[in-house]
Amino acid sequence: MRRLTPALVYTALTAAIVSSLGMLLVPAISREMHVDVSAAQWMLTVNLLVGAVTTPIMGRLSDGPHKKRLLLWSLSIILLGSFIAALAPNFAVFLVGRALQGLSYGIVPVTIALARRYLPADEVRNGISTLSVTVASGLGLGYPLTGILADVFGYRFAFWAAALFLLSTVLVVWRAVPDGPDEQAPRTPFDLRGALLIGVGLATLLLVAGEGSRWGWGSPWTIGLAVVSVAILALWALVELRTRHALVDLRVLRTSDVLVANGTAIGLGAAMYACLSIASLIAQAPASTGYGIALPLFWAGFVMLPLSVGSFGANRVVRVISARIPMRALLIPGAAMVSASSLLLLVAHDELWEIMIGMLGFGAGIGTTYAAMPALIARGVADRELGSAVSFNQVLRTVGGSLGSAVSGAVIAAHLDPAGHPTGTGIEIALGVGAAGCAVVLAVLLITHATTRQKAMSVAGG
């Protein structure tokens, strides 16, 4: 079992790196495949759509007996998607590859389920927190790697490198993860009806989030799809509450710890991705815009490197202090660091060092909150429900990130100069929205913490 934790961390890291193959490459894909930038954005949209649909399904399956088989098949499909994207002769085929790569969002919940099942009891908590933070660390490493490879060798080489990572990960998982089936796992029927409903509901919701700014937020298509998505998700919730072996046990998700973790996931996910997308835009924008730093693609990815450093360092700190401080309390300093970083970017983003300090703070804050979330969920749910509960938390992060990116995209689309670049006003408004979102999440966490503490004191006094 000594090899299991490094193997799972390497797997989660690879999945995060594959997930990062998007934001920096949109201009290159637009240019190389002769599509406009709004069409090229579909390389992000289709990836998120598939990720949101498949992650809860993979989470439920990871609660079953065939965890290793699920992980190997998922990695193989993502590997196939990387091959297709690298070899794609046109944009339509390229999108097929990016869609298959969307399964990378479901890898982390599967690795967490494996850690919970096979790691020694005294290593489970640290292992789960490390795997959760690996998402942010992988993004911080993936962006620089993507920028270097795409600038020096072309965008296709970035996907070949992803394929190489994935191939090595398949070999690592095959050697290090215990063979199945897991005899302790429950044999329950798969909730196909719930999977279809949440898949369609999330797909329509993220389609609205990704395309609403292009269609117009008041257009019939946008409003109609938004209503449809809400109706389908409401129907899914009703069905899940009446299903014996539901895809996601919504009754469990109502416990206070799980509710706090999920609320934080969607709120900080939205605020973080809104600010990250704007920071990446500022880094690559020409100096003539008045705010752009005009970094070439080779160096633009390094703007995100402090994100990885901060998240890795925060995870180490959390592992030391979590024995003395309740996991719920760790969400507050994490959200405070994210809020402070978003405020810093709002008031100071004209120099590269200012953005990089902001990214470092984001990494530290996200690393702290992401390390605490799975531990909170694990404390509030039974072992047999862990995979689906953690995967649903991951879905909420994805949905939050997509909504945050969509809001910032809508603001930018409404504030463009004649050359097609965002105006300084648009940048300020988008960063302001992200900072406000962080402040709201922090305020809710503070109120919740104070209320919980007051109730505990009342019970103790009574």
Steps between C-alpha positions, in 0.01 A plus 500: 500500500799732521473558126129571503499864617770615251321310223165663577657847529673450163168393348317805637784726387485361147123554489544862614767563236272360229220726629727803459535445123258773406509858618843590361447319168176665386680766286733239349213262415302789351793591278615151401157352431357813336205555733408816686583538868140450615488167315840401639357551851308177441820312577438613859121468495482142368769393747301640793174357369634145487676544833186618675294215355746217567642603839195403713473173307867419559459594865214255550685224315806559719291396801461159336734200482689584179692814594826408325323392183303827497820704538683312225211525254455872573871571448494300177208704364675827593815365330297429185364854513853639520603300192195626309565864598867474401420346159175687423483616136224751575326674787204260517727199555706702747184563705440124517843460658436782747164343593667168584756687709210631710508176701810644671269693737374172645843352573556671838182361664605150391850543648345628825275194518807277451689685772209467742476126431865390496714747698569431870256675732762748625586609145153537354431862598835633375474291186154634415597864561813460286303353212243780514767774494681328213235649270623856566865391500455327166345809344794710618742254339290429193473858378877566478558160341226563244637845416856376449408198287244687289731796437812297416352196324142595415171430674486138380812414697324608821242227439770245416664586834164446673476161331846410630400598855183293471681195366743509792208545740323192364815298569534646851137422588530148357803430720420687823122485553369179659319267264125464532230428549467667838319243712399762760322722249121485485334340196218742422314563173613799297259795494475543122197730522680733741814498284305599189310780677803659666701460180244683286432759770866588554573492126227757428602715798866511394398558140313812614798607711747451217295643214269749671729795437517418129128436458403791724382452858151620412463288184226233476764225465680603819186547709335187363800274565545650848139419588535149355820433697346616829189288438704188419727543803196552725347181359829320557503609866144369550585171332819455704315557828264215409760259361636237735848479345527853362791627293549772763344460843358850547394420858865457595590826328270688738731440798661822616862411418418377149272798434774746601757319283271500196399864541864602526588289195256668264557852637880501502508301176307776325705784649835328443449413132364847428818658636733239344358551152539877531858467631591282202342755266692790657827310469461443122326829404712754307640801684294730276188403698634691799490199732658217298843361590553357148661173609564247222334160527829348620495712817127559547448161663751582774256757636310203645805329653460678839154342514668159520759617753237653726267199491783256568626705795151541642442127487815441707385754759151348516645156567684639803221706657192292411545288813455811715247701299157378376488452124199732475709781653768454232253610234492850649874589471502337155208711380660808661821447302304459176300816577816699578664380178197592288496845661872539430446418132216749485709793628844395363541307174719724285827319576590135462616465861162625624315230307741230615455598866126480444539152350711393798225613736237322292706181515541521877130571556371239257753248633367552852132475410541211256696305762224550755201418277552124447580450868176676595306285254671179616403583858137554407429201271536124519785325320265359238384852404840671500571474127167645392510773768855611410425482128193720549723751679732483197201559271410810697856630461473444124158663477620792713808543285294495183254755638786726614666482161167568329430809711845643439465416130168683483651809664796494262277449195307815595819709529714457188710762323503540118792256473300228678692517830320545834503855630653595834149559633398147406804358678421701814135394506583131446758502779255686722236232445752231597605690814136553600429129457793410726381747763151348498639148553720622785210682667277192482774281651554748785128519578467120486800452728370755752152345500636148547726612782215682675279188480780284641549741791125502569490121507803487729351762732164325510 
